[in-house]
Amino acid sequence: MRTDVHRPAQAVTLAGGWTWFSQVEVLSRTAAPRIVDLDDVPESVMTRLRAPRGRVAGLNLARPNLMGILNVTPDSFSDGGVFASPQDAIEHALGMVHQGADILDIGGESTRPGAAYVLPAEEIARTAPVIAAIRGATPVPISIDTRKAQVAQQALAAGANLINDVYAFTHDADLARVAAQADAPVCLMHAQGDPEVMQNDPHYDNVLLDVYDFLEQRIAVAEAAGIARARILVDPGIGFGKTVAHNLTLLNRISLFHSLGCGVLLGASRKRFIGTLCNVPEATDRVVGSVAVALAAVAQGVQILRVHDVVQTKQALAVWQAVASGDDTG
């Protein structure tokens, strides 16, 4: 992906956004990666790469969007317990909106490595009242971060606009029906293993293609349930059953996932691999590393960044966009 001003005539804009490409890398399980010209790319692939992404949950995917994280849990890896009280949660949510969050992602079950399962009734009690209160105070889109149909149903009733399922309908197949019946857009994420065990010994034959094939299959499941591809986002699931090397491989070629024909969401904020790379054990001290990952992803056309630190990411993004635009009129 490129953003510089030296754009050749044959270049194609990626997904109606801010990056372009004039060649395509072909990945294979049996051969080394190779670069081909656009004339050698199947038209079906080119169609998915060039087609503008429509709005999803009110978000304009022709530009980068910030998804502010709100965990109403006692045990999330970065902010567990900080916003467990409804009033604190609502104040933090509205604060992120004021800072520039384009959408809020509300979660009532920690999915950090080693986290315990939360019963649906408890997850609903944590999330639905907070969503209802936020909806009453702001029109900003709201996402419910859950893998359970019951929780999603109550969240949608309370005013949520998007279902963000970190298990892509593999934990609760009924969640696809709930989304389809409500005509709600969804985000399908890749994860290997449940939170209790996902980081024990993750293994892939080819992490890029394994994750890609999984997401392609889950998109097909969603479409079969009645959810249009235009209403589906995909997330490679950084940190969910992946080593540091797996995460870096996915981030290095995250542009691959645009060829699924969906908007791409990245959730890497404050995650452990950043702490490992930078020797920063405390999650709250990983802001700078998180911003670096966010900018690297936007340079590959990622449309939604799921972040804890809205102000810092928005500021960095504004500067990156000004530089990338190549505006030399001053």
TAPE-V214142 format. One record per helix or strand of 2 or more residues. SS is the DSSP state (H for helix, E for strand). FROM is the first residue (numbers start at 1). LEN is the number of residues. Records with the same first field share a line. If there is no record, write none. Layout:
SS->FROM-LEN + FROM-LEN
//
This chain:
E->12-2 + 20-2 + 23-4 + 34-4 + 65-7 + 103-5 + 141-5 + 162-4 + 185-5 + 232-4 + 263-4 + 304-4
H->38-3 + 43-8 + 86-14 + 120-18 + 149-10 + 174-9 + 207-19 + 229-3 + 244-9 + 254-7 + 272-7 + 283-3 + 287-12 + 310-15
//
